[in-house]
Amino acid sequence: MNAEEIIRERLSAHLTLSHLDLRDTTGKHIHHQNFDGGLHISAIIVSDNFKNKSLLERHQLIYSALGSLIKNEIHAFSMKTYTTEEWQSHAS
């Protein structure tokens, strides 16, 4: 199972996902002086689990779901979080 599949599985186990877009941007960071080999992931995560949650609370849900992947396999995880309604408004 690759890293994207593991991330998708972990998030799906903790959230009801309407949409998930994961992009591995590690290649953009390989030549950085402090690159340590961990993955750099950008994500768009759409879930109604985010309803009535602040940005901080949304990110805490994600970090909790990813657990030990953060700072081990994943060096950087950039995310945009939306409820289904926010995503539909954003996509229009």
Buried (B, 14 or more C-beta within 10 A) or exposed (E): EEBBEBBBEBBEEBBEBBEBEBEBEBEEBEEEEEEEEBBBBBBBBBBBBBEEBEEEEBBEBBEEBBEEBBEEBBBBBEBBBBBBEBBEEEEE
